Amino acid sequence: MAAFGSVFMPKMALATFENNQWSESQIVASDSISLHPGAHVLHYSSTCFEGLKAFRHEDGSVHVFRMDQNVERFAQSSKLLSLPEVNKEQLTQMISDIVAEYAADVPTPPGSMYIRPTHIGTEAAVGKAAAPSDSSLMYVLLSPVGDYFAGGARALRLLLDETGQRCAPHMGMIKSGGNYASALAPTLEAKAQYQADQVLFCPNGYITETGAANFLLVDGNEIITKALDSSFLHGVTRSSILQIAKDLGMTVSEREVSVEELLERAKKPGVEAMLSGTAAVLTSVGTFIHNGEDIKVGDGEIGPMAQKLRQALNDIQWGKAPDTHGWLTKIA
Ligand SMILES: *Cc1c(COP(=O)(O)O)cnc(C)c1O
């Protein structure tokens, strides 16, 4: 099967910002865009994106999950990167229009339609290293995706990195390309050296997140995760899982977690660690690698709480449980 995110629908929604205003959005071919080689994004990384999903319900209807949250975060990323201000109503309409266009192609669960809004600075001006792009391009790509765990789910190995960091701390809450490039070398090194799946960046001995997912810990009836600050990405899956945990009567603790506390708790039976993000939803962490040593989390396998929380979230997304928080927008 094709790798996640490598198949695209042939058209996308697109709008341009020029002369201080947004164009009408259009539906255009998605196989190429035309860009001046001096475009601001190619030199100074004026770029951000989003990742959200549309789901097909049993009655055939199509629903986008928490679109308002992703639109809000996209507007915030654009603002923090000094890109032109996003028109949130326009972006919401662009997402709705392109998903409606391909409503018949939205896969059935556990598949979905992955939606990738993107915003880039297009002004041809290599002299603008310290100035924003006056023009930009915003588009919404669609990629139908199958079961993320088609190859079989397994608990992940996470290297605890107490010296490096994922990206510059003031960039952490911006969903921007450069941050992923920045996390790549340490992640590839951890793979080669420790067969790690991901790096959990823990600058100064406190956990933040991995290259593209948030980190959560479950200990008995308590779910623990880092409190929001500008240093890391505020995941929509993170906030959804915390809400579901609350609905299930769990105690939600958003606070700082040290590596020391993490390793101490990992030894306790029944403790679970997990990663959250739109693509994989919720994945169990079975092993921490710390100072060259493997430390199992509980029994080192996929945990029952990760499965339960993921199922509860999927049930809402798939229309099998009531959408009590109004997270779904019906498109078709
Ligand atoms: C996208 C992303 C997440 C997860 O966010 P969701 O909204 O849950 O998909 C977490 N961390 C990083 C760095 C991300 O880019």
The ligand as a MOL file (V3000), in Angstrom:
LIG
                    3D

  0  0  0     0  0            999 V3000
M  V30 BEGIN CTAB
M  V30 COUNTS 15 15 0 0 0
M  V30 BEGIN ATOM
M  V30 1 C 1.0860 18.3200 14.3680 0
M  V30 2 C 1.9590 18.1020 15.5610 0
M  V30 3 C 1.4960 17.5200 16.7560 0
M  V30 4 C 0.1390 16.9260 16.8830 0
M  V30 5 O -0.8740 17.8400 16.6950 0
M  V30 6 P -2.3340 17.3400 16.3130 0
M  V30 7 O -3.1250 18.5780 16.2350 0
M  V30 8 O -2.7560 16.4360 17.4090 0
M  V30 9 O -2.2140 16.6050 15.0250 0
M  V30 10 C 2.3610 17.4730 17.8330 0
M  V30 11 N 3.6160 17.9310 17.7550 0
M  V30 12 C 4.1010 18.4670 16.6200 0
M  V30 13 C 5.4870 18.9630 16.5970 0
M  V30 14 C 3.2890 18.5560 15.4950 0
M  V30 15 O 3.7680 19.0670 14.3670 0
M  V30 END ATOM
M  V30 BEGIN BOND
M  V30 1 1 1 2
M  V30 2 1 2 3
M  V30 3 2 2 14
M  V30 4 1 3 4
M  V30 5 2 3 10
M  V30 6 1 4 5
M  V30 7 1 5 6
M  V30 8 2 6 7
M  V30 9 1 6 8
M  V30 10 1 6 9
M  V30 11 1 10 11
M  V30 12 2 11 12
M  V30 13 1 12 13
M  V30 14 1 12 14
M  V30 15 1 14 15
M  V30 END BOND
M  V30 END CTAB
M  END
